[in-house]
Amino acid sequence: MTTKTAPAPAAAPPGPPRRFSINLRQSGIYVAFVLIVALFTVVTGGDLLQPQNISNIIVQNSYVLILAIGMILVIIGGHIDLSVGSTVALTGAICAVLTVQWGVPWPVAVLLTLLSGALIGAAQGYWIAYFGIPAFIVTLAGMLVFRALTMSTLGNQGIGPFPDAISKLSNGFTGGYLGNIGLGPLGGADLLSLLAGLACVAGFALSQWRKRSARLGYGQVVDPMPLFVLKIAGVAVVVMAIVVQLARFRNLPWTLVLLAALVLGYSLMANNSVFGRHVYSIGGNLQAATLSGVKVKAVTFWLFVNMGALAALAGVIVAGRLNLAGPTAGMSFELDAIAAAFIGGAAVQGGVGKVVGAITGGLIMGVITNGMSLIGAPTERTMLVKGLVLLVAVAYDVWTKRRA
């Protein structure tokens, strides 16, 4: 008796060829940033990308970028913080009292200022996380309370000047420890700054390669190699172009070094730590996160502690830059930080956003302000453009989410 074997299944037809594609929801902010820079470069006749002007953009917007790092995490977690501007003013006043009036050594004073900011965040985080009051209400109250405490602390007058070390952190530049190197028609440039830029590019390329390799190991879809290389090359060109210009001027601002460390640390925390994954899960689906065992109250509490500490750091930077702690410091800073987060890709409902995106959003606002100033535009026109950019960014996020 013969047995018949079933015919072998036909081979699956080959899938569609891989084509170059860009996720506009994730990459749109970076494309918009390049286009805005190109537009203002043309309109200002190249003045926007002059070495001194690039340095000014970074130094003048450093406080917004620091606040945006904390704000993006708060928004990802599904909350908002309206008190950061008042916290900046209060912590700047505390630093001034410690250093100028009490003569506390500046490292101790800065540490105590950061601790005071963390305590302010803890006080608000308690009411939000453990008492259940919405963050909007708690931080709105905090905005008023901390502004009043600032005025009481300063006696409605400014306190200064600050120690040279704090002023240097806010306005200073790294020294030319390795000397200059010739760049042909561009002239001389600080070698240490160039090496720092190359190290950042190499670190970014390595991290992206490891991420790509890990995704391939799990059988996930990745970008074709030419597109992957093109993205790395694009980032390298932008980073090195900025670094070269800074190296030709007065080297790297200390605030840029501080920002680079913060962006690296918080990006690793948000993407690779358990706490970061819990923040995304809470903002994405609170009920699912609770049922999954995430300690929602504790995570929310520490989000606001972190926001308070970063606001205190921004307070030290602002006070050091002005060399004065004033009762009106930090006005509307919360709006700048929130705008940077939303323009940088944060979702209104929470659960979506990246630290690098928030930094890009803050730089977009800074470039617009600086570019409009260079062409002599009035203040109301600058405010109009920034408001329209924020509206378009949020509308774009809602539109892409509906399409998805």
C-alpha positions in Angstrom: 0.0 0.0 0.0 1.5 3.3 -1.1 1.1 6.5 0.8 0.9 9.9 -0.7 2.8 12.7 0.8 1.2 16.1 0.9 2.8 18.6 -1.5 5.1 21.1 0.0 3.5 24.5 0.6 4.3 27.0 -2.0 6.9 29.6 -1.1 5.5 32.9 0.1 5.7 35.6 -2.5 8.5 38.1 -1.8 7.3 41.1 0.1 7.4 44.6 -1.2 10.8 46.1 -1.6 12.1 48.2 1.2 11.8 51.9 0.5 13.2 54.9 2.2 10.7 56.2 4.7 10.7 58.7 7.4 8.4 58.7 10.4 7.2 62.3 10.1 5.6 62.2 13.6 9.0 61.5 15.2 11.3 63.2 12.7 9.1 66.2 11.7 10.4 68.4 14.6 14.0 68.0 13.4 13.1 68.7 9.8 11.2 71.8 11.0 14.2 72.9 13.0 16.5 72.7 10.0 14.0 74.5 7.8 13.5 77.3 10.4 17.3 77.7 10.7 17.7 77.8 6.9 14.9 80.4 6.6 16.3 82.8 9.2 19.8 82.3 7.8 18.7 83.6 4.4 16.5 86.4 5.9 19.3 87.6 8.1 22.0 87.4 5.4 23.9 84.7 7.3 24.0 86.6 10.6 22.1 83.9 12.4 24.9 81.4 12.0 27.7 83.7 13.0 29.8 82.2 15.8 29.0 84.9 18.3 25.2 84.7 17.6 25.2 80.9 17.9 26.8 81.3 21.3 24.3 83.9 22.3 21.4 81.6 21.3 22.7 78.8 23.6 23.5 81.0 26.6 20.4 83.1 26.4 18.1 80.0 26.2 19.9 77.7 28.5 17.3 78.2 31.3 14.5 77.2 28.9 16.3 74.1 27.8 17.0 73.0 31.4 13.3 73.6 32.3 12.2 71.8 29.2 14.0 68.6 30.2 12.0 68.4 33.4 8.8 69.6 31.8 8.8 66.9 29.1 9.0 64.2 31.7 6.1 65.8 33.7 4.0 66.0 30.5 4.9 62.5 29.5 3.6 61.4 32.9 0.3 63.1 32.1 0.7 66.3 34.2 1.7 69.9 33.9 3.7 72.3 36.1 2.8 76.0 36.0 5.0 77.0 39.0 8.5 76.6 37.5 8.9 80.3 36.7 8.2 81.2 40.3 10.4 78.4 41.5 13.2 79.8 39.4 12.8 83.2 41.1 12.5 81.8 44.6 15.6 79.5 44.3 17.6 82.3 42.7 16.7 84.4 45.7 17.7 81.7 48.1 21.1 81.3 46.3 21.6 85.1 46.5 20.8 85.2 50.3 23.2 82.3 50.9 26.1 83.6 48.9 25.8 87.4 49.1 24.2 88.1 52.5 25.3 85.1 54.5 28.7 84.5 52.9 28.1 80.7 52.4 30.8 79.2 50.0 29.3 79.0 46.5 29.5 75.1 46.1 27.5 74.7 49.4 25.1 77.4 48.4 24.4 75.9 45.0 23.9 72.5 46.7 21.5 73.9 49.2 19.6 75.8 46.4 19.2 72.5 44.5 17.9 70.9 47.7 15.4 73.7 48.3 14.1 73.2 44.7 13.7 69.5 45.3 11.8 70.2 48.5 9.5 72.6 46.6 8.9 69.9 44.1 8.3 67.4 46.9 5.7 69.7 48.5 3.8 69.9 45.3 4.3 66.3 44.4 2.7 65.2 47.7 -0.5 67.1 47.0 -0.7 65.8 43.5 0.4 62.1 44.0 -0.9 61.3 47.5 -3.7 63.7 48.0 -5.2 63.5 44.5 -5.4 67.2 43.6 -4.8 67.8 39.9 -1.4 69.1 39.0 -2.8 72.1 37.2 -4.4 73.4 40.4 -1.5 72.6 42.7 1.1 74.2 40.5 -1.1 77.2 39.8 -1.3 77.8 43.5 2.4 77.2 43.7 3.0 79.8 41.1 1.4 82.4 43.3 2.8 81.2 46.6 6.4 81.0 45.5 6.3 84.4 43.8 5.0 85.9 47.0 7.8 84.1 49.0 10.3 85.5 46.5 9.2 89.0 47.1 9.3 88.5 50.9 12.8 86.9 50.7 14.2 89.7 48.6 12.3 92.5 50.2 11.1 93.6 46.7 14.7 94.5 45.7 17.5 92.8 43.9 20.4 91.1 45.6 23.8 90.8 44.0 26.5 90.5 42.7 27.1 86.8 42.8 30.5 85.0 43.2 32.6 84.8 40.0 32.2 81.0 39.9 28.4 81.2 39.5 28.7 84.0 37.0 31.2 82.0 35.0 28.9 79.0 35.0 26.2 81.1 33.5 28.2 83.3 31.1 31.6 81.7 30.9 33.4 79.5 28.3 35.8 76.6 28.5 39.5 77.4 28.4 41.7 76.6 25.4 43.5 73.9 27.2 44.9 72.2 24.1 45.5 75.3 22.0 44.1 76.1 18.6 44.2 74.3 15.3 44.0 75.8 11.8 40.9 75.2 9.7 42.0 76.8 6.5 39.7 79.6 5.3 37.8 79.4 8.7 40.9 80.4 10.6 41.8 79.0 14.0 39.5 76.9 16.3 39.9 75.5 19.8 41.1 71.9 19.6 39.4 70.7 22.8 36.0 71.9 21.5 36.5 70.1 18.2 37.5 66.9 20.0 34.4 67.2 22.3 32.2 67.6 19.3 33.7 64.5 17.6 33.3 62.5 20.8 29.6 63.5 20.9 29.1 62.4 17.3 31.0 59.1 17.9 28.9 58.4 21.0 25.6 59.1 19.1 26.7 56.9 16.2 27.6 54.0 18.6 24.3 54.3 20.5 22.3 54.2 17.3 24.3 51.2 16.0 23.7 49.3 19.2 20.0 50.1 19.1 19.8 49.0 15.5 21.7 45.7 16.3 19.4 45.0 19.2 16.3 45.5 17.1 17.7 43.2 14.4 18.4 40.6 17.1 14.7 40.6 18.0 13.6 40.4 14.4 12.2 43.9 14.3 12.1 46.2 11.3 14.9 48.7 11.0 15.8 51.4 8.5 17.8 50.3 5.5 21.5 50.8 6.0 21.8 53.7 3.5 19.1 55.6 5.4 20.6 54.8 8.7 24.0 56.1 7.6 22.4 59.2 6.1 20.7 60.0 9.5 24.0 59.6 11.3 25.8 61.8 8.8 23.1 64.5 9.0 23.4 64.7 12.8 27.2 64.7 12.6 27.1 67.6 10.1 24.8 69.7 12.2 26.7 69.0 15.5 30.1 69.7 14.0 28.9 72.8 12.2 27.8 74.3 15.5 30.9 73.1 17.4 33.2 74.6 14.7 31.5 77.9 15.0 31.7 77.9 18.7 35.3 76.8 18.7 36.1 79.8 16.4 34.5 82.3 18.8 35.2 81.7 22.5 35.1 77.9 22.8 32.2 76.0 24.4 29.9 77.8 26.8 29.8 76.1 30.2 26.0 76.1 30.0 26.3 73.9 26.8 28.5 71.5 28.6 26.0 71.3 31.4 23.1 70.8 29.0 25.0 68.1 27.1 25.4 66.2 30.4 21.8 66.7 31.4 20.5 65.6 27.9 22.7 62.4 28.0 21.7 61.5 31.5 18.0 62.1 31.2 17.8 60.5 27.8 19.4 57.3 29.2 17.0 57.5 32.2 13.9 58.0 30.1 14.8 55.3 27.5 16.7 52.6 29.4 15.6 52.7 33.1 12.7 51.2 34.9 11.6 54.6 36.2 11.5 56.0 32.6 9.4 53.1 31.4 7.0 53.6 34.3 6.7 57.3 33.4 5.7 56.5 29.8 3.3 53.8 30.9 1.5 56.1 33.4 1.1 58.8 30.8 0.0 56.3 28.1 -2.5 54.4 30.1 -2.9 55.1 33.8 -5.3 52.2 34.5 -3.1 49.7 32.7 0.0 50.9 34.6 -1.8 50.6 37.9 -3.0 47.1 37.2 0.5 46.2 36.1 1.9 47.0 39.5 3.5 50.4 38.7 3.8 52.5 41.8 2.0 55.4 40.2 2.0 57.7 43.3 5.7 57.3 43.9 6.6 57.9 40.3 4.4 61.0 40.1 5.9 62.3 43.4 9.5 61.9 42.1 8.6 63.6 38.8 7.8 66.8 40.6 10.9 66.5 42.9 13.0 66.3 39.8 11.2 69.2 38.2 11.8 71.3 41.3 15.5 70.5 41.3 15.9 71.4 37.6 14.0 74.6 38.2 16.5 75.4 41.0 19.4 74.8 38.7 17.8 77.1 36.1 17.3 79.6 38.9 21.1 79.6 39.7 21.8 80.0 35.9 19.4 82.9 35.5 20.6 84.7 38.6 24.3 84.2 37.7 23.7 85.4 34.2 22.1 88.6 35.3 24.5 88.7 38.4 21.4 89.7 40.3 18.4 87.9 42.0 15.3 90.0 41.4 11.6 89.6 42.4 10.5 89.5 38.8 12.9 86.8 37.6 11.3 83.8 35.9 8.3 85.6 34.6 6.6 83.4 31.9 9.4 80.8 32.1 6.8 78.1 32.6 5.1 79.0 29.3 8.5 78.8 27.5 9.2 75.4 28.9 5.7 74.0 28.2 5.9 75.4 24.6 9.3 73.8 24.1 8.0 70.4 25.3 4.9 70.5 23.0 6.7 71.8 20.0 9.3 69.1 20.6 6.7 66.3 20.2 5.1 65.8 23.6 1.5 64.6 23.3 -1.3 66.6 25.0 -2.6 63.4 26.6 0.8 62.3 27.8 2.8 59.1 27.2 4.7 60.5 24.2 7.8 62.6 24.0 11.6 62.7 24.1 14.2 64.7 25.9 16.0 65.5 22.7 12.7 66.6 21.2 12.1 69.1 24.0 15.6 70.5 23.6 14.9 70.9 19.8 11.6 72.6 20.6 13.4 75.0 22.9 16.0 75.8 20.3 13.2 76.4 17.7 11.7 79.1 20.0 15.2 80.5 20.7 16.0 80.7 17.0 12.7 82.4 16.2 13.2 85.0 18.9 16.8 85.6 17.9 16.1 85.7 14.2 13.1 88.1 14.6 15.4 90.3 16.7 18.1 90.3 14.0 15.7 91.5 11.4 14.3 94.2 13.7 10.8 92.7 14.0 8.6 94.2 16.8 7.9 92.2 19.9 4.3 91.6 19.1 5.2 90.1 15.8 7.7 87.7 17.5 5.0 86.7 20.0 2.6 86.1 17.1 5.0 83.8 15.2 5.9 81.8 18.4 2.2 81.4 19.2 1.4 80.2 15.7 4.3 77.7 15.8 3.1 76.3 19.0 -0.5 75.9 17.7 0.7 74.2 14.5 2.9 71.8 16.4 0.1 70.7 18.6 -2.3 70.5 15.7 0.2 68.4 13.8 0.5 66.0 16.7 -3.3 65.6 16.9 -3.6 65.1 13.1 -0.9 62.4 13.0 -2.5 60.6 15.9 -5.9 60.6 14.2 -4.3 59.2 11.0 -2.5 56.5 13.0 
